[in-house]
Amino acid sequence: KNNNYKIDVTLFTNPVKAKPGEDFDLYLEVKLSQGWHIYSLESQGKDETLATQIRLNENVFQVKGQWLEPKPTITLDGALNKVVKIHEDAVRFRRNLIVPGHLKPGTYSISGHIEFRACDNKICTLPRKVGFKTNFRVLGKEDDL
């Protein structure tokens, strides 16, 4: 069996700092070895273990809406012998967060994990969890951006 795949998970924000009351985008970028894919965030029929899940740990920011993903590729998965929605090679998920109005200036961490199964066209890994973390700077209302 060739479990020889790499996955890189990077969490970052845009912009990297904001004032109370402003919002920002949180991005989770997943890069896979060539020939490997993970599944869409959407449910994949009856098998609930296939859909990729992203979980944020408790943090000071308010979430706005759900995680968004680029349009997945619909393909026949050779490992499962069924039609599924996947992301190949690299994918970037996005979620909008809001800095609460009362938050004091400072640096706050945002962390969580992504749970996924990676597959090539012959095998799939067992579900795996990979943690991620980044810092976000909250400015005072008077600070210049």
DSSP file with accessible surface (Angstrom, degrees, kcal/mol):
  #  RESIDUE AA STRUCTURE BP1 BP2  ACC     N-H-->O    O-->H-N    N-H-->O    O-->H-N    TCO  KAPPA ALPHA  PHI   PSI    X-CA   Y-CA   Z-CA
    1    1 A K              0   0  223      0, 0.0     2,-0.9     0, 0.0     0, 0.0   0.000 360.0 360.0 360.0 139.1    0.0    0.0    0.0
    2    2 A N        +     0   0   92      1,-0.1   121,-0.1     2,-0.0     0, 0.0  -0.812 360.0 160.5-106.2  93.0    1.2    3.4   -0.8
    3    3 A N        +     0   0  101     -2,-0.9     2,-2.0     1,-0.1    -1,-0.1   0.011  34.8 129.8 -92.2  27.8    0.2    5.8    2.0
    4    4 A N        +     0   0  128      2,-0.0     2,-0.3    29,-0.0    -1,-0.1  -0.488  30.1 122.9 -87.7  69.2    2.9    8.1    0.7
    5    5 A Y        -     0   0   26     -2,-2.0     2,-0.4    28,-0.0   113,-0.0  -0.935  46.6-145.5-126.8 154.8    1.0   11.3    0.4
    6    6 A K        -     0   0  136     -2,-0.3    27,-1.6    28,-0.0     2,-0.4  -0.909   9.6-168.9-116.0 147.6    1.6   14.7    2.0
    7    7 A I  E     -A   32   0A  24     -2,-0.4     2,-0.5    25,-0.2    25,-0.2  -0.999   2.4-166.2-135.4 132.9   -0.9   17.2    3.2
    8    8 A D  E     -A   31   0A  82     23,-2.5    23,-2.7    -2,-0.4     2,-0.5  -0.987   4.7-167.6-116.8 128.4   -0.2   20.8    4.2
    9    9 A V  E     -A   30   0A  30     -2,-0.5     2,-0.4    21,-0.2    21,-0.2  -0.972   7.9-179.8-118.8 123.1   -2.8   22.8    6.0
   10   10 A T  E     -A   29   0A  68     19,-2.7    19,-3.3    -2,-0.5     2,-0.5  -0.990  11.3-161.6-127.2 132.0   -2.4   26.5    6.4
   11   11 A L  E     +A   28   0A  11     -2,-0.4     2,-0.3   122,-0.4    17,-0.2  -0.932  23.9 153.7-110.5 131.0   -4.7   29.0    8.2
   12   12 A F  E     -A   27   0A  60     15,-2.4    15,-3.5    -2,-0.5     2,-0.3  -0.971  29.0-133.7-150.3 165.0   -4.4   32.7    7.4
   13   13 A T  E     -A   26   0A  10     -2,-0.3    13,-0.2    13,-0.2     3,-0.1  -0.836  15.8-124.4-119.4 158.6   -6.6   35.8    7.5
   14   14 A N  E    S+A   25   0A  95     11,-2.2    11,-2.5    -2,-0.3     2,-0.2  -0.915 100.4  24.1-144.2 117.7   -7.2   38.7    5.1
   15   15 A P  S    S-     0   0   60      0, 0.0    -1,-0.2     0, 0.0    10,-0.1   0.665  84.8-143.6 -71.0 179.1   -6.7   41.4    6.2
   16   16 A V  S    S+     0   0   99     -2,-0.2   121,-1.7     1,-0.1     2,-0.3   0.522  81.0  24.9 -89.6  -7.1   -4.2   40.4    9.0
   17   17 A K  E     +d  137   0B  68    119,-0.2     2,-0.3    90,-0.0   121,-0.2  -0.989  64.8 170.6-152.5 154.3   -5.6   43.1   11.4
   18   18 A A  E     -d  138   0B   2    119,-1.7   121,-2.7    -2,-0.3     3,-0.1  -0.970  29.6-109.2-156.8 166.7   -8.9   44.9   12.0
   19   19 A K    >   -     0   0   45     -2,-0.3     3,-2.3   119,-0.2    80,-0.3  -0.649  53.3 -75.9 -97.5 159.9  -10.7   47.2   14.4
   20   20 A P  T 3  S+     0   0   17      0, 0.0    81,-0.2     0, 0.0    -1,-0.1  -0.251 121.2  27.8 -52.8 138.2  -13.7   46.2   16.6
   21   21 A G  T 3  S+     0   0   55     78,-3.1     2,-0.2     1,-0.3    80,-0.1   0.196  99.7 107.9  92.4 -15.6  -16.9   46.0   14.5
   22   22 A E    <   -     0   0   72     -3,-2.3    77,-3.1    78,-0.1    -1,-0.3  -0.558  59.3-137.7 -92.1 161.3  -15.0   45.1   11.3
   23   23 A D  E     - B   0  98A  71     75,-0.2     2,-0.3    -2,-0.2    75,-0.2  -0.726  16.6-173.3-114.8 165.7  -15.0   41.7    9.6
   24   24 A F  E     - B   0  97A   3     73,-2.7    73,-3.0    -2,-0.3     2,-0.4  -0.965  25.2-109.4-150.3 161.6  -12.3   39.7    8.0
   25   25 A D  E     -AB  14  96A  32    -11,-2.5   -11,-2.2    -2,-0.3     2,-0.5  -0.840  19.6-153.5-100.6 136.3  -11.9   36.5    6.1
   26   26 A L  E     -AB  13  95A   0     69,-3.3    69,-2.3    -2,-0.4     2,-0.4  -0.919  15.2-162.4-103.9 128.6  -10.4   33.3    7.5
   27   27 A Y  E     -AB  12  94A  42    -15,-3.5   -15,-2.4    -2,-0.5     2,-0.6  -0.945  11.8-165.1-116.7 136.4   -8.8   31.1    4.9
   28   28 A L  E     -AB  11  93A   0     65,-2.4    65,-2.9    -2,-0.4     2,-0.5  -0.974  13.0-165.6-117.8 112.9   -7.9   27.4    5.3
   29   29 A E  E     -AB  10  92A  28    -19,-3.3   -19,-2.7    -2,-0.6     2,-0.5  -0.881   3.6-169.0-104.6 129.3   -5.7   26.2    2.5
   30   30 A V  E     -AB   9  91A   0     61,-3.0    61,-2.4    -2,-0.5     2,-0.5  -0.980   1.1-171.1-119.1 123.1   -5.1   22.5    2.0
   31   31 A K  E     -AB   8  90A 102    -23,-2.7   -23,-2.5    -2,-0.5     2,-0.3  -0.969   8.1-170.5-116.3 131.1   -2.4   21.3   -0.4
   32   32 A L  E     -A    7   0A  18     57,-4.1   -25,-0.2    -2,-0.5     3,-0.1  -0.819  31.7 -92.5-117.4 156.8   -2.2   17.6   -1.3
   33   33 A S    >   -     0   0   32    -27,-1.6     3,-1.8    -2,-0.3    56,-0.4  -0.282  63.1 -81.1 -59.0 152.9    0.4   15.4   -3.1
   34   34 A Q  T 3  S+     0   0  179      1,-0.2    -1,-0.1    54,-0.1     3,-0.1  -0.272 117.9  25.3 -59.8 138.6   -0.3   15.1   -6.8
   35   35 A G  T 3  S+     0   0   44      1,-0.3     2,-0.3    -3,-0.1    -1,-0.2   0.365 101.0 106.1  89.8  -6.3   -3.0   12.5   -7.6
   36   36 A W    <   -     0   0   11     -3,-1.8    53,-1.5    84,-0.1    -1,-0.3  -0.747  44.9-176.8-105.6 155.9   -4.7   12.8   -4.2
   37   37 A H  E     -GH  88 119C   7     82,-2.4    82,-2.5    -2,-0.3     2,-0.3  -0.962  16.6-147.9-144.0 160.3   -8.0   14.4   -3.3
   38   38 A I  E     -G   87   0C   0     49,-2.1    49,-2.8    -2,-0.3     2,-0.2  -0.836  34.9-100.2-118.8 167.5  -10.2   15.2   -0.3
   39   39 A Y  E     -G   86   0C   0     78,-0.5    47,-0.3    11,-0.4    13,-0.2  -0.492  36.6 -96.5 -91.0 158.8  -14.0   15.3   -0.4
   40   40 A S        -     0   0    0     45,-2.6    12,-1.9    -2,-0.2    -1,-0.1  -0.115  30.8-114.9 -61.2 162.3  -16.2   18.4   -0.6
   41   41 A L  S    S+     0   0   40     10,-0.2    -1,-0.1     2,-0.1     2,-0.1   0.709  92.8  96.1 -70.9 -20.0  -17.8   19.9    2.6
   42   42 A E  S    S-     0   0   82      1,-0.1    10,-0.2     9,-0.0    43,-0.1  -0.408  93.5 -93.7 -71.6 150.0  -21.1   18.8    1.2
   43   43 A S        -     0   0   65      1,-0.1     2,-0.6     8,-0.1    -1,-0.1  -0.303  30.1-142.4 -61.0 142.6  -22.6   15.5    2.3
   44   44 A Q    >   -     0   0   13      3,-0.5     3,-1.0     1,-0.2     2,-0.1  -0.553  48.7 -86.5-109.2  63.2  -21.7   12.7    0.0
   45   45 A G  T 3  S-     0   0   54     -2,-0.6    -1,-0.2     1,-0.2     5,-0.0  -0.444  94.8 -16.8  73.9-138.8  -24.9   10.7    0.0
   46   46 A K  T 3  S+     0   0  203     -2,-0.1     2,-1.2     1,-0.1    -1,-0.2   0.728 115.4  86.4 -78.4 -22.9  -25.3    8.1    2.8
   47   47 A D    X   +     0   0   53     -3,-1.0     3,-1.2     1,-0.2    -3,-0.5  -0.655  51.9 179.8 -86.1  97.8  -21.7    7.9    3.8
   48   48 A E  T 3  S+     0   0  115     -2,-1.2     3,-0.3     1,-0.2    -1,-0.2   0.677  72.3  70.8 -71.0 -17.7  -21.3   10.7    6.3
   49   49 A T  T 3  S+     0   0   74      1,-0.2    -1,-0.2    -3,-0.1    -2,-0.1   0.642  89.7  63.7 -75.2 -11.3  -17.6    9.9    6.9
   50   50 A L  S <  S+     0   0    0     -3,-1.2    67,-0.4    -6,-0.1   -11,-0.4   0.877  76.2  92.9 -81.7 -38.2  -16.6   11.2    3.5
   51   51 A A  S    S-     0   0   11     -4,-0.5   -10,-0.2    -3,-0.3     2,-0.2  -0.327  80.8-120.0 -61.7 133.5  -17.6   14.9    3.8
   52   52 A T        -     0   0    2    -12,-1.9     2,-0.4   -13,-0.2    64,-0.2  -0.526  30.5-157.2 -70.4 139.0  -14.7   17.0    4.9
   53   53 A Q  E     -E  115   0B  64     62,-2.7    62,-3.3    -2,-0.2     2,-0.5  -0.976  10.3-163.0-124.4 137.6  -15.4   18.8    8.1
   54   54 A I  E     -E  114   0B  11     -2,-0.4     2,-0.5    60,-0.2    60,-0.2  -0.981  10.5-172.4-118.9 125.9  -13.8   22.0    9.5
   55   55 A R  E     -E  113   0B 127     58,-3.0    58,-2.3    -2,-0.5     2,-0.4  -0.982  10.1-153.8-122.3 129.5  -14.2   22.8   13.1
   56   56 A L  E     -E  112   0B  37     -2,-0.5    56,-0.3    56,-0.2     2,-0.1  -0.805  19.6-128.3 -95.8 139.4  -13.1   26.1   14.8
   57   57 A N        -     0   0   77     54,-3.1    54,-0.2    -2,-0.4    -1,-0.0  -0.413  48.2 -71.9 -74.1 162.8  -12.3   26.0   18.5
   58   58 A E        +     0   0  190     -2,-0.1     2,-0.3    52,-0.1    -1,-0.2  -0.279  69.3 162.0 -52.3 134.3  -14.0   28.5   20.8
   59   59 A N        -     0   0   39      2,-0.3    51,-0.1    -3,-0.1    -3,-0.0  -0.921  51.5-100.8-150.3 177.1  -12.5   32.0   20.1
   60   60 A V  S    S+     0   0   60     49,-0.3     2,-0.2    -2,-0.3    43,-0.1   0.612  89.5  90.8 -80.1 -11.9  -13.4   35.6   20.7
   61   61 A F  S    S-     0   0   13     38,-0.1     2,-0.4     1,-0.0    -2,-0.3  -0.492  73.8-124.2 -90.1 154.7  -14.6   36.3   17.1
   62   62 A Q  E     -C   98   0A 103     36,-2.4    36,-3.0    -2,-0.2     2,-0.3  -0.796  24.8-132.9 -92.9 136.2  -18.2   36.0   15.9
   63   63 A V  E     -C   97   0A  73     -2,-0.4     2,-0.6    34,-0.2    34,-0.2  -0.670  12.0-156.8 -90.4 143.7  -18.7   33.8   12.8
   64   64 A K  E     -C   96   0A 106     32,-2.9    32,-0.8    -2,-0.3    -2,-0.0  -0.962  57.9 -34.1-120.0 108.3  -20.7   35.0    9.9
   65   65 A G  E    S-     0   0A  51     -2,-0.6     2,-0.1    30,-0.1     3,-0.1  -0.135  87.6 -54.0  77.3-172.4  -22.2   32.2    7.8
   66   66 A Q  E     -     0   0A 144      1,-0.1    30,-0.3    -3,-0.1     2,-0.2  -0.369  64.6 -75.3 -97.1 175.0  -20.7   28.8    7.0
   67   67 A W  E     -     0   0A  27     28,-0.1     2,-0.4   -13,-0.1    28,-0.2  -0.534  49.6-147.6 -66.5 136.6  -17.4   27.7    5.5
   68   68 A L  E     -C   94   0A  88     26,-3.5    26,-2.5    -2,-0.2    -1,-0.0  -0.860  14.2-169.4-107.9 146.6  -17.4   28.4    1.8
   69   69 A E        -     0   0   43     -2,-0.4    24,-0.1    24,-0.2   -29,-0.0  -0.946  28.1-102.5-131.5 153.6  -15.6   26.2   -0.7
   70   70 A P        -     0   0   61      0, 0.0    24,-0.0     0, 0.0    23,-0.0  -0.293  63.6 -71.7 -65.2 162.7  -14.8   26.5   -4.4
   71   71 A K        -     0   0  188      1,-0.1     2,-0.0   -31,-0.0     0, 0.0  -0.370  59.1-130.1 -58.3 122.1  -16.9   24.5   -6.7
   72   72 A P        -     0   0   20      0, 0.0     2,-0.4     0, 0.0    15,-0.2  -0.330  15.8-111.4 -73.0 160.4  -15.9   20.9   -6.2
   73   73 A T  E     -I   86   0C  65     13,-2.9    13,-3.0    -2,-0.0     2,-0.6  -0.759  24.7-139.8 -86.7 134.3  -15.1   18.5   -9.1
   74   74 A I  E     +I   85   0C 109     -2,-0.4     2,-0.3    11,-0.2    11,-0.2  -0.866  39.5 153.6 -97.7 124.2  -17.6   15.8   -9.6
   75   75 A T  E     -I   84   0C  48      9,-2.6     9,-3.0    -2,-0.6     2,-0.7  -0.969  52.0-102.8-147.4 159.9  -15.9   12.5  -10.4
   76   76 A L  E     -I   83   0C 100     -2,-0.3     2,-0.7     7,-0.2     7,-0.3  -0.806  39.5-141.5 -85.0 116.7  -16.1    8.8  -10.3
   77   77 A D  E  >> -I   82   0C   0      5,-3.0     4,-2.3    -2,-0.7     5,-1.0  -0.732   9.0-160.4 -84.6 114.6  -13.9    7.8   -7.4
   78   78 A G  T  45S+     0   0   44     -2,-0.7    -1,-0.2     1,-0.2    43,-0.1   0.814  89.4  55.9 -64.6 -31.3  -12.0    4.6   -8.3
   79   79 A A  T  45S+     0   0   33     41,-0.4    -1,-0.2     1,-0.2    45,-0.1   0.850 123.1  25.0 -71.0 -33.1  -11.3    3.8   -4.6
   80   80 A L  T  45S-     0   0   48     -3,-0.3    -2,-0.2     2,-0.2    -1,-0.2   0.553  97.1-133.5-105.6 -13.3  -15.0    3.9   -3.7
   81   81 A N  T  <5S+     0   0  128     -4,-2.3     2,-0.3     1,-0.2    -3,-0.2   0.917  70.1 101.3  56.2  45.1  -16.5    3.1   -7.1
   82   82 A K  E   <S- I   0  77C  72     -5,-1.0    -5,-3.0    -7,-0.1     2,-0.4  -0.985  80.3 -96.4-150.5 162.0  -19.0    5.9   -6.8
   83   83 A V  E     + I   0  76C  97     -2,-0.3     2,-0.3    -7,-0.3    -7,-0.2  -0.660  53.0 165.6 -81.8 127.3  -19.6    9.5   -8.0
   84   84 A V  E     - I   0  75C   3     -9,-3.0    -9,-2.6    -2,-0.4     2,-0.5  -0.891  40.0-111.4-138.3 167.4  -18.4   12.0   -5.5
   85   85 A K  E     + I   0  74C  65     -2,-0.3   -45,-2.6   -11,-0.2     2,-0.3  -0.913  47.8 169.3-104.3 124.1  -17.5   15.7   -5.1
   86   86 A I  E     -GI  39  73C   2    -13,-3.0   -13,-2.9    -2,-0.5     2,-0.4  -0.823  35.6-139.1-132.8 166.3  -13.8   16.3   -4.5
   87   87 A H  E     -G   38   0C  11    -49,-2.8   -49,-2.1    -2,-0.3     2,-0.3  -1.000  27.8-156.6-123.8 127.8  -11.0   18.9   -4.4
   88   88 A E  E     -G   37   0C  92     -2,-0.4     2,-2.7     2,-0.2   -51,-0.2  -0.758  57.4 -17.2-105.1 153.5   -7.8   17.9   -6.0
   89   89 A D  S    S+     0   0   76    -53,-1.5   -57,-4.1   -56,-0.4     2,-0.3  -0.277 127.2   7.3  60.9 -69.3   -4.2   19.1   -5.4
   90   90 A A  E     +B   31   0A  58     -2,-2.7     2,-0.3   -59,-0.3   -59,-0.2  -1.000  62.1 176.5-147.0 142.6   -5.0   22.3   -3.5
   91   91 A V  E     -B   30   0A   7    -61,-2.4   -61,-3.0    -2,-0.3     2,-0.5  -0.995  15.6-151.4-145.3 147.1   -8.2   23.9   -2.2
   92   92 A R  E     -B   29   0A 118     -2,-0.3     2,-0.3   -63,-0.2   -63,-0.2  -0.967  10.7-164.2-124.7 115.3   -8.9   27.1   -0.2
   93   93 A F  E     -B   28   0A   0    -65,-2.9   -65,-2.4    -2,-0.5     2,-0.4  -0.689  10.7-158.0 -92.7 152.3  -11.9   27.2    2.1
   94   94 A R  E     +BC  27  68A  89    -26,-2.5   -26,-3.5    -2,-0.3     2,-0.3  -0.985  15.5 176.3-137.6 142.8  -13.2   30.6    3.4
   95   95 A R  E     -B   26   0A  33    -69,-2.3   -69,-3.3    -2,-0.4     2,-0.4  -0.996  25.1-130.2-143.4 141.4  -15.2   31.8    6.3
   96   96 A N  E     -BC  25  64A  22    -32,-0.8   -32,-2.9   -30,-0.3     2,-0.3  -0.753  25.6-174.8 -94.5 134.0  -16.1   35.4    7.4
   97   97 A L  E     -BC  24  63A   0    -73,-3.0   -73,-2.7    -2,-0.4     2,-0.4  -0.914  13.1-143.0-124.8 156.0  -15.5   36.5   11.0
   98   98 A I  E     -BC  23  62A  40    -36,-3.0   -36,-2.4    -2,-0.3   -75,-0.2  -0.944  14.5-130.1-120.9 138.0  -16.4   39.7   12.8
   99   99 A V        -     0   0    0    -77,-3.1   -78,-3.1    -2,-0.4   -38,-0.1  -0.774  36.8-119.3 -82.3 118.0  -14.4   41.4   15.5
  100  100 A P    >   -     0   0    5      0, 0.0     3,-1.5     0, 0.0   -78,-0.1  -0.281  17.1-121.3 -58.9 146.6  -16.8   42.1   18.4
  101  101 A G  T 3  S+     0   0   43      1,-0.3    -2,-0.0   -81,-0.2   -79,-0.0   0.754 109.0  50.7 -60.6 -27.8  -17.3   45.8   19.2
  102  102 A H  T 3  S+     0   0  154      2,-0.1    -1,-0.3   -81,-0.0     2,-0.1   0.465  79.7 126.0 -90.7  -1.4  -16.1   45.4   22.8
  103  103 A L    <   -     0   0   17     -3,-1.5     3,-0.1     1,-0.1    -4,-0.0  -0.353  57.7-129.8 -68.9 133.7  -12.9   43.6   22.1
  104  104 A K        -     0   0  156      1,-0.1    34,-0.1    -2,-0.1    -1,-0.1  -0.484  34.3 -91.6 -77.4 150.6   -9.7   45.1   23.5
  105  105 A P  S    S+     0   0   80      0, 0.0     2,-0.3     0, 0.0    34,-0.2  -0.254  78.2  90.8 -58.5 148.1   -6.7   45.6   21.2
  106  106 A G  E    S- F   0 138B  27     32,-2.3    32,-3.5    -3,-0.1     2,-0.5  -0.915  76.7 -62.3 153.6-176.5   -4.3   42.8   21.1
  107  107 A T  E     - F   0 137B  90     -2,-0.3     2,-0.4    30,-0.2    30,-0.2  -0.898  46.2-173.2-106.1 128.0   -3.3   39.5   19.4
  108  108 A Y  E     - F   0 136B  53     28,-2.9    28,-3.0    -2,-0.5     2,-0.3  -0.928  16.8-130.2-121.3 145.0   -5.8   36.7   19.5
  109  109 A S  E     - F   0 135B  53     -2,-0.4     2,-0.4    26,-0.2   -49,-0.3  -0.686  12.3-162.9 -98.2 149.7   -5.4   33.1   18.3
  110  110 A I  E     + F   0 134B   0     24,-2.9    24,-2.4    -2,-0.3     2,-0.3  -1.000  23.9 159.1-125.5 126.9   -7.8   31.2   16.1
  111  111 A S  E     + F   0 133B  28     -2,-0.4   -54,-3.1    22,-0.2     2,-0.3  -0.914   6.5 126.6-144.3 171.1   -7.4   27.5   15.9
  112  112 A G  E     -EF  56 132B   5     20,-1.9    20,-2.4    -2,-0.3     2,-0.3  -0.965  42.3 -96.5 170.7-158.4   -9.3   24.3   15.1
  113  113 A H  E     -EF  55 131B  38    -58,-2.3   -58,-3.0    -2,-0.3     2,-0.4  -0.987  11.8-137.2-150.1 157.6   -9.0   21.2   13.0
  114  114 A I  E     -EF  54 130B   0     16,-2.4    16,-2.4    -2,-0.3     2,-0.5  -0.954  16.8-157.5-113.1 135.0  -10.0   19.8    9.6
  115  115 A E  E     +EF  53 129B  60    -62,-3.3   -62,-2.7    -2,-0.4     2,-0.3  -0.975  30.4 141.9-114.9 128.6  -11.2   16.2    9.4
  116  116 A F  E     - F   0 128B   4     12,-2.3    12,-2.9    -2,-0.5     2,-0.4  -0.955  46.2-125.3-154.5 167.0  -10.9   14.5    6.1
  117  117 A R        -     0   0   41    -67,-0.4   -78,-0.5    -2,-0.3     2,-0.4  -0.998  25.3-151.2-119.7 131.0  -10.2   11.4    4.2
  118  118 A A        +     0   0    0     -2,-0.4     7,-2.9     8,-0.3     2,-0.3  -0.834  19.9 179.2-101.1 138.1   -7.6   11.6    1.4
  119  119 A a  B     -HJ  37 124C   0    -82,-2.5   -82,-2.4    -2,-0.4     5,-0.2  -0.981  22.4-168.0-136.0 148.4   -7.8    9.3   -1.5
  120  120 A D        -     0   0   23      3,-2.2   -41,-0.4    -2,-0.3   -84,-0.1  -0.336  59.8 -80.2-106.2-155.6   -6.0    8.5   -4.7
  121  121 A N  S    S+     0   0   94    -86,-0.2     3,-0.1    -2,-0.2   -85,-0.1   0.464 126.3  37.5 -92.3   7.3   -7.8    6.3   -7.2
  122  122 A K  S    S+     0   0  170      1,-0.4     2,-0.3   -44,-0.1    -1,-0.1   0.708 118.9  18.7-117.9 -40.9   -6.9    3.1   -5.4
  123  123 A I        -     0   0   34   -121,-0.1    -3,-2.2   -43,-0.0     2,-0.4  -0.921  54.6-149.2-134.2 159.5   -7.0    3.6   -1.7
  124  124 A a  B     -J  119   0C  31     -2,-0.3    -5,-0.2    -5,-0.2     2,-0.1  -0.963  22.6-125.4-122.9 145.6   -8.4    6.0    0.9
  125  125 A T        -     0   0   15     -7,-2.9     3,-0.1    -2,-0.4  -122,-0.0  -0.407  34.9 -97.6 -77.2 163.1   -6.9    6.9    4.2
  126  126 A L        -     0   0  143      1,-0.2    -8,-0.3    -2,-0.1    -1,-0.1  -0.407  64.7 -69.8 -67.6 159.9   -8.8    6.5    7.4
  127  127 A P        -     0   0   63      0, 0.0     2,-0.4     0, 0.0   -10,-0.2  -0.289  62.1-164.1 -55.0 135.7  -10.4    9.7    8.6
  128  128 A R  E     - F   0 116B 104    -12,-2.9   -12,-2.3    -3,-0.1     2,-0.5  -0.953  13.9-147.6-124.8 148.2   -7.6   12.1    9.8
  129  129 A K  E     - F   0 115B 134     -2,-0.4     2,-0.4   -14,-0.2   -14,-0.2  -0.952  13.4-174.9-114.2 131.7   -7.6   15.2   11.9
  130  130 A V  E     - F   0 114B  28    -16,-2.4   -16,-2.4    -2,-0.5     2,-0.1  -0.994  17.6-139.0-125.5 126.5   -5.1   17.9   11.2
  131  131 A G  E     - F   0 113B  56     -2,-0.4     2,-0.3   -18,-0.2   -18,-0.3  -0.416  18.1-170.3 -80.0 157.8   -5.0   21.0   13.5
  132  132 A F  E     + F   0 112B  14    -20,-2.4   -20,-1.9    -2,-0.1     2,-0.3  -0.978   5.9 177.0-144.7 156.9   -4.5   24.5   12.4
  133  133 A K  E     + F   0 111B 138     -2,-0.3  -122,-0.4   -22,-0.2     2,-0.3  -0.980   5.2 166.5-159.1 145.8   -3.8   27.8   14.1
  134  134 A T  E     - F   0 110B  30    -24,-2.4   -24,-2.9    -2,-0.3     2,-0.3  -0.959  28.1-121.2-151.2 166.9   -3.1   31.5   13.3
  135  135 A N  E     - F   0 109B  94     -2,-0.3     2,-0.4   -26,-0.2   -26,-0.2  -0.871  18.2-162.0-111.9 150.7   -3.0   34.8   15.1
  136  136 A F  E     - F   0 108B   0    -28,-3.0   -28,-2.9    -2,-0.3     2,-0.5  -0.997  13.2-137.2-133.6 135.0   -5.1   37.9   14.4
  137  137 A R  E     -dF  17 107B 114   -121,-1.7  -119,-1.7    -2,-0.4     2,-0.5  -0.808  10.6-158.7 -98.5 126.1   -4.4   41.4   15.5
  138  138 A V  E     -dF  18 106B   2    -32,-3.5   -32,-2.3    -2,-0.5  -119,-0.2  -0.893  14.0-151.4-101.4 126.7   -7.2   43.6   16.8
  139  139 A L        -     0   0    3   -121,-2.7     2,-0.1    -2,-0.5     6,-0.1  -0.561  21.0-103.3 -92.0 160.5   -6.5   47.3   16.7
  140  140 A G    >   -     0   0    7     -2,-0.2     3,-1.1  -121,-0.1    -1,-0.1  -0.424  38.2-106.8 -73.7 159.8   -7.8   50.0   19.0
  141  141 A K  T 3  S+     0   0  122      1,-0.3    -1,-0.1    -2,-0.1  -122,-0.1   0.810 121.4  46.9 -59.9 -27.5  -10.6   52.1   17.5
  142  142 A E  T 3  S+     0   0  159      2,-0.1    -1,-0.3     0, 0.0  -123,-0.0   0.633  89.1 107.5 -89.2 -16.1   -8.1   55.0   17.2
  143  143 A D  S <  S-     0   0   68     -3,-1.1     2,-0.3     1,-0.1    -4,-0.1  -0.294  71.8-120.2 -63.8 150.8   -5.3   53.0   15.6
  144  144 A D              0   0  145      1,-0.1    -1,-0.1     0, 0.0    -4,-0.1  -0.713 360.0 360.0 -86.1 141.8   -4.4   53.5   12.0
  145  145 A L              0   0  120     -2,-0.3    -1,-0.1    -6,-0.1  -127,-0.0  -0.448 360.0 360.0 -73.7 360.0   -4.7   50.3    9.8
